[in-house]
């Protein structure tokens, strides 16, 4: 295990990052709803406009407010480590998985 954040906070899911050599994968595992904090993230379900600009243009859409906030927090927490691991393990795929208990 490379990174382990076992405790969730409000709009901050628990997660871990592992490198799985047998499957040649870098895996970001995001725990689903398990705690009271997770429940409030799930219940923060207002719709929020979410637009993404990329090489292919602008994608316009809407997102679940709690999930969007959690995803943005998670990106800030993990992007540096994930970039480093992708560079260190050429040919490995990056998998993002989630689940619930």
Secondary structure, 3 states (H helix, E strand, C coil): CCEEECCCECCECCEEEEEEHHHCEEEEEEECCCCHHHHHHHHCCCEEEEEEEECCEEEEEEEEHHHHHHHHHHHHHHHHHHHHHHHHCCCCEEEEEEECC
